[in-house]
């Protein structure tokens, strides 16, 4: 049996991993980008939600899969060595109206199987989070909330899937879903035709486009832009819990978190864009100003603006239907939509993957699936010198001097880590790029944003890939870091003459 | 290897090399730790002239300037580590500091009596100058672009907009043009240029590059690579005047100024001066932590390498005086300054030696009088610009009348039109 998964985001990658448990399936996961998880998955808050914020009546799939996903992630982060933490979250109340909302979330939480929820007063709130705003009057405390590195999660899933036989096709754009006799028979791409009995559409922001290729155009996906600030990892004060306001009918609100790699992060804003603006990840004055104003309300103090190292924007795929769209169809048979996976999509992803396999492939479509005799659930992350004790560091340098060669001084990343990242990118069939290295090693993520080390890293990629420096890109073709040899304009002139 | 030093110099650029040379000549056992593969620092990527006019009495290129210092380091057989990353500093006591260094050779721990911090400056990034928009390829800092061209031998782009008229950006503009790239504009937020007058003339006017004063880049736009920037006119308080337009380009280079690279000092808890964004120091360039000295662009952003070298030497003398107990920090008299002045370094004085003061004015002025109030010292300049650091020296014997503070005041007739 041939299964094609479209999209290497957190959803597609989770499905690929779960499918790789079974034998006799040829699984191919494809992505238009040169590397995994470059759409929705790379730019979000990275929260593993408890599941008390989704209405079980209005959005039953979200409500069901979020709480389940939260539990599965606890196992997956261990198997896949994904940086994670479980600080719990505080939904803050600033007035009686907010406090009255809590009953609703507790009721939803109970229905969605969230284990522990507690309404706490300011005293307890302050003891849980020292940096909370003195204007808060209480909070809904849900200890099961966690955080992961979203891009590291995608990379881990894909690496593990590839270890277990999944094949990848990066830089491959889907042009059409080929259907014959009411059945899916394959996918037409810019690189050629791929045979498929089952096509799983996990195309994120483009899931509506892919779905309509299969004749299913009952929904659209519009991007909702969220902008963020990231502070220097050493800036203070930070927060020890996930903090957010009581949601309003208009917005879920801005979060204040300390990310798994130790930086304070605030965001997102929420701006709805038209469905054709699926690539607009530009930051805006309005969006950033909103984030700053809202975040300030939640905490006693934010670090100084001079400690901000980065601003960015991410897009969430909002479906016109409201809830997740996770469905199989009689016509075309074999086409599966996993669309509109907006928040809490990161949390839900593992549960979505099991839902797709158990509910849709096995129950709905009646596929027979048999576990492989040997399936490797484990994957190790790149060894980082920041995580080594002095003896291990000493030993590592003695074995490979490149562990002692610090390339990114802001985030303390060694050349050995960069080279390991390049190797791993190649192993999953992706193309090494500067962004790919950044997400895997955190190099160029610090205060100087790569102004010192980016050129060295580009040079290392060029050396390792045996390509000229001007073939190295930031994020794939068209984003070349430099444009050519320094005498290129003289040379082109002499050609013309 | 013996792991004990009198002084460890962090940074192998001009400030670090000069302080190591001076310290060694004063008899201190010295170690230099440089984070890149070779000694020399940023001048290695500055192939233009203008280095060493005061210090070596010669007009040298950057690499030539650094090479002279490196030769002296070799002649004096000063210990150094290249590709050395200082991973941790521990203050053991007033007289002892521990420095942990990661390098391709090993992970080593050194002990030293004093530290001279000369880690240079870093460049402001896009968000630090308030530019929003698409984060795509084709956006560089000036130093990065300079290194790409003259260390790596590659072209950063074809049609360039430069943000900021600081010296690095101006010199880079000329460099780009000499390689036949097109510089479409240099955009400066202030109503006056940020760089030295000679660079405005030699790098922009001589090549007919438009200098847009009182303008800011608001946004970068592009899909994979920069396609254009959105520019807006602003008043002297940077308030938008509501006229915006776009300039098509494939490259944006940020040259909007440098910031002292003080990360490690901050982690140590050294007190910082918000006006220089560097550490608060006394006239020996000793920071708020005993035995930790600072020099060069890590102390205060300079426009002349000659001053950087002078600061390095002064810090070495400070370390020497401390070790030999020639100077005991008895008093730290604060130096205060008025509204016309952007900063004064040093921020404290001990009254135990001659003091060289470095200061910058806030805006271009003419017929400037700088008055050191308590001691009635007056320095007169016909012109003063923020881009040109003012250096004045006061002898130890003239400091006698200072009690608990020293006021520096600046009087000027009017701002000249630039």
Interface residues (C-beta under 8 A of the other chain):
Chain A: X234 X279 X281 X282 X283 X284 X285 X288 X306 X308 X309 X310 X311 X312 X385 X390 X393 X394 X397 X398 X401 X402 X404 X405 X406 X409 X410 X412 X414 X447 X448 X449 X450 X451 X452 X454 X455 X459 X469 X470 X473 X474 X475 X476 X477 X478 X479 X480 X481 X482 X483 X484 X485 X486 X487 X488 X489 X490 X493
Chain B: X35 X83 X85 X87 X102 X103 X104 X105 X106 X107 X122 X123 X125 X126 X127 X128 X132 X133 X134 X135 X136 X137 X140 X141 X143 X144 X147 X148 X149 X151 X152 X153 X154 X155 X156 X157 X158 X179 X180 X181 X218 X219 X221 X223 X224 X225 X250 X263 X266 X267 X277
